[in-house]
Amino acid sequence: MPEVAAPLIAWFRRNARDLPWRHPEYGAWGVLVSEFMLQQTPVNRVVPHLKAWLARWPTPTALAADTPAEAVRQWANLGYPRRALWLHRAAVEVRDRHAGVVPRDVDALLALTGIGDYTARAVAVFAYGDRHPVVDTNTRRVLARAIDGRSQPGPPSRSDLAAMDALLPDDRTEAAVVNAATMELGATVCTARVPHCEICPITAACAWRAAGYPDTGDLRRRQARYDGSDRQARGAVLRSLRDASAFGIRAEELIADWADGLQRDRAITSLADDGLIELIDGRARLPL
């Protein structure tokens, strides 16, 4: 669909944000780390953590040589800390299976811990320049409006990849730009709550606009409140252990003043089940 691809490319080249992972020197490892961090986390929170992470571990082999505990500690307050464990495991797999080089092949990337359809294709496209459809939440919203005439996307499905693939030019370089431009458009212009249709480069081809902007419903899953949640309790446990020595803390002393004792115990148990902490001889510590 050149009526979508061409204006997207022109718009992106004028308006793309200057983000670190778009710089060639970041390479495949930098792109991979950024994609792990960007999952469910805003760009402005990721940038300083990404720079610190790559300064400490500039290669997968460097991270693989360190402990999972240090990965969790460095992850700090990014949230969803299982991503730190997955990234460490993926680094070990890259070292052991691929001689320390992040693979280019999508199937090889999918075989790494913590990597799904989006991340595998993002690395292959944005680090190596291959032609694949890359679909994230922002992309899906643009597709829903511009192509399907819906106000919000439905649940994710494999058909999203086919829909995005239909928009991509044959040229690999242009296809990569269209992938990035569609995500950028969804993040900055075709936003979920207040789309800025007056400055959108593809308004002329937008099915939602042509239909008069109908409200077709919103099936997006809502995230539960953080305050008072098990996630908050888990975060408090991890903060305590990040500040502790390698010997950890006696389990009964972990966030002992937490208002809900059952929730505290549940947080500790679930973190241990996820491999984010270890419970040994009555003490809790980050995994070694």
C-alpha positions in Angstrom: 0.0 0.0 0.0 2.2 2.9 -1.3 -0.5 5.4 -0.2 0.5 4.5 3.4 4.1 3.6 3.1 5.4 6.6 1.2 4.0 9.3 3.4 5.0 7.3 6.5 8.6 7.2 5.3 8.7 10.9 4.5 7.1 11.8 7.8 9.4 9.6 9.9 12.6 11.0 8.2 11.5 14.4 9.3 10.0 13.7 12.7 11.6 10.6 14.2 12.7 11.0 17.9 16.4 10.7 18.5 16.4 7.5 20.5 19.6 5.7 21.5 18.8 2.3 20.0 18.3 3.9 16.6 22.0 4.7 16.4 24.1 2.2 14.4 26.7 1.8 17.2 24.1 0.2 19.5 24.3 -2.9 17.4 22.2 -6.1 17.9 23.0 -6.4 21.6 21.9 -2.9 22.3 18.7 -3.3 20.3 18.0 -6.6 22.1 18.5 -5.0 25.6 16.4 -2.0 24.7 13.5 -4.2 23.5 13.6 -6.2 26.8 13.5 -2.9 28.7 10.8 -1.3 26.6 8.2 -4.0 27.3 5.4 -2.3 29.2 7.8 0.5 30.2 7.9 4.2 28.9 10.8 5.3 26.8 11.8 8.1 29.2 12.3 5.6 32.0 14.3 3.1 29.8 16.9 5.5 28.3 19.1 6.0 31.5 18.8 2.3 32.5 19.8 1.2 29.0 22.8 3.4 28.9 23.9 2.2 32.4 23.3 -1.5 31.5 25.4 -1.3 28.3 28.1 0.6 30.0 28.4 -2.2 32.5 27.7 -5.1 30.1 28.6 -4.0 26.6 28.2 -7.6 25.2 26.1 -10.7 25.9 29.3 -12.5 27.1 30.0 -9.8 29.7 26.5 -10.1 31.2 26.6 -13.9 31.0 29.9 -13.9 33.1 28.1 -12.0 35.9 25.4 -13.4 38.2 21.7 -13.3 37.8 21.6 -11.4 41.1 23.6 -8.5 39.6 21.2 -8.4 36.6 18.2 -8.1 39.0 20.1 -5.5 41.0 21.0 -3.4 38.0 17.4 -3.6 36.7 16.5 -1.4 39.7 13.0 0.1 39.5 12.2 -0.7 35.8 9.4 -3.1 36.9 8.6 -6.6 35.8 12.0 -7.8 37.0 11.6 -11.3 35.5 12.8 -9.5 32.4 16.2 -9.1 34.0 16.4 -12.9 34.7 15.3 -13.7 31.1 17.8 -11.2 29.7 20.6 -12.8 31.7 19.6 -16.3 30.5 19.4 -15.1 26.9 22.9 -13.7 27.3 24.1 -17.1 28.5 22.4 -18.8 25.5 23.9 -16.3 23.1 27.4 -16.9 24.5 27.0 -20.7 24.5 25.0 -21.3 21.3 26.1 -18.4 19.1 29.7 -17.6 20.2 28.6 -14.4 21.9 27.0 -12.9 18.8 23.2 -12.1 18.9 21.7 -14.2 16.1 20.1 -12.7 13.0 17.7 -15.5 12.2 14.2 -15.0 13.6 13.8 -18.7 14.6 17.2 -18.6 16.4 16.1 -15.4 18.2 12.8 -17.0 19.2 14.7 -19.9 20.8 16.3 -17.5 23.3 14.7 -17.0 26.7 12.2 -14.2 27.0 12.0 -13.5 23.3 8.7 -13.6 21.4 7.5 -12.6 18.0 7.9 -8.9 18.4 11.4 -8.9 19.9 12.8 -11.5 17.5 11.6 -9.5 14.5 12.6 -6.2 16.0 16.2 -7.4 16.4 16.3 -8.9 12.9 14.8 -5.7 11.3 16.3 -2.8 13.4 19.8 -4.4 14.1 20.3 -6.4 10.9 18.1 -4.7 8.3 16.1 -7.7 7.3 12.6 -7.5 5.9 10.0 -8.7 8.5 6.8 -7.2 9.8 7.3 -5.8 13.4 4.1 -5.4 15.4 3.8 -3.8 18.8 0.9 -2.1 20.6 1.3 1.2 18.8 1.5 -0.6 15.4 -1.6 -2.5 16.1 -3.5 0.7 16.9 -2.4 2.3 13.7 -3.4 -0.8 11.7 -6.8 -0.9 13.5 -7.6 2.7 12.6 -6.0 3.2 9.2 -6.7 -0.2 7.7 -9.7 -1.7 9.6 -11.6 1.6 10.5 -11.7 0.7 14.2 -11.1 3.0 17.1 -9.0 0.5 19.0 -7.4 -2.8 18.1 -8.8 -6.1 19.2 -6.8 -8.8 21.0 -3.4 -9.6 19.5 -3.4 -12.3 16.9 -1.1 -13.7 14.2 -3.2 -11.8 11.6 -1.5 -8.6 12.8 1.8 -9.8 11.3 0.1 -10.4 7.9 -1.6 -7.0 8.0 1.7 -5.2 8.7 3.5 -7.3 6.1 1.0 -6.0 3.5 2.1 -2.5 4.2 5.9 -3.1 3.8 7.7 -2.1 0.6 9.8 -4.8 -1.0 13.0 -2.9 -0.4 14.5 -4.0 3.0 15.7 -0.5 4.0 12.3 1.1 3.2 10.5 -1.8 5.0 12.5 -1.2 8.1 11.6 2.5 8.0 7.9 1.7 7.6 8.1 -0.6 10.6 9.7 2.0 12.7 7.5 4.8 11.4 4.3 2.9 12.1 5.4 2.4 15.7 6.4 6.0 16.0 3.1 7.2 14.6 1.2 5.2 17.2 3.4 6.4 20.0 3.3 10.1 19.2 0.4 10.9 16.9 -2.2 8.1 16.6 -2.3 7.8 20.4 -4.8 5.7 22.3 -6.8 8.5 24.0 -6.3 11.6 22.0 -5.1 11.0 18.4 -3.7 14.0 16.7 -5.4 13.4 13.3 -4.7 17.0 12.1 -1.0 16.2 11.8 -1.1 12.6 10.8 0.7 11.9 7.5 -1.8 9.1 6.4 -5.1 10.8 7.1 -6.0 10.6 3.4 -5.7 6.8 3.5 -7.2 6.3 7.0 -10.4 4.1 7.1 -11.3 5.3 10.6 -11.3 8.9 9.5 -13.2 8.1 6.3 -15.9 6.4 8.4 -16.3 9.5 10.7 -14.2 8.2 13.6 -16.8 5.7 15.0 -16.4 4.4 18.5 -16.1 0.6 17.9 -15.3 -0.3 21.5 -12.2 -1.0 23.4 -11.2 -4.6 24.2 -7.7 -3.7 25.6 -6.9 -5.4 28.8 -6.7 -3.0 31.7 -3.7 -3.1 34.0 -4.6 -3.6 37.7 -3.8 -0.8 40.1 -0.2 -0.8 41.5 -0.9 0.7 44.9 -1.8 -2.1 47.3 -1.2 -4.8 44.7 0.9 -8.0 44.9 3.2 -6.3 42.4 3.9 -3.5 44.9 4.7 -6.0 47.6 7.0 -7.9 45.3 8.8 -4.7 44.4 9.3 -3.9 48.0 10.9 -7.3 48.7 13.3 -6.9 45.8 14.3 -3.4 46.8 15.2 -4.7 50.3 17.3 -7.5 48.8 19.0 -5.2 46.2 20.3 -3.1 49.1 21.4 -6.2 51.1 24.7 -8.1 51.1 25.2 -11.3 49.2 24.1 -13.2 52.4 20.6 -11.6 52.0 18.1 -11.0 54.8 16.4 -13.4 57.2 13.0 -14.2 55.6 10.9 -13.1 58.5 12.7 -9.6 58.5 11.9 -8.9 54.8 9.5 -5.9 54.7 8.4 -7.0 58.2 6.3 -3.8 58.6 4.2 -4.6 55.5 0.5 -4.0 56.4 -0.8 -7.2 54.9 1.1 -10.2 56.2 -0.5 -12.6 53.9 0.3 -10.5 50.9 3.9 -10.2 52.1 4.2 -14.0 52.4 2.6 -14.4 49.0 5.0 -11.9 47.4 8.1 -13.7 48.9 6.8 -17.2 47.7 5.9 -16.0 44.2 9.4 -14.3 43.8 11.0 -17.6 44.9 8.8 -19.5 42.5 9.8 -17.2 39.6 13.5 -17.6 40.5 13.9 -13.9 41.3 15.0 -14.7 44.9 16.4 -17.7 46.7 15.3 -19.0 50.1 18.1 -20.9 51.8 18.3 -21.8 55.5 15.7 -19.2 56.5 17.4 -16.4 54.6 16.3 -14.7 51.3 18.8 -13.4 48.7 19.0 -12.5 45.1 19.9 -15.5 42.9 23.6 -16.3 42.5 
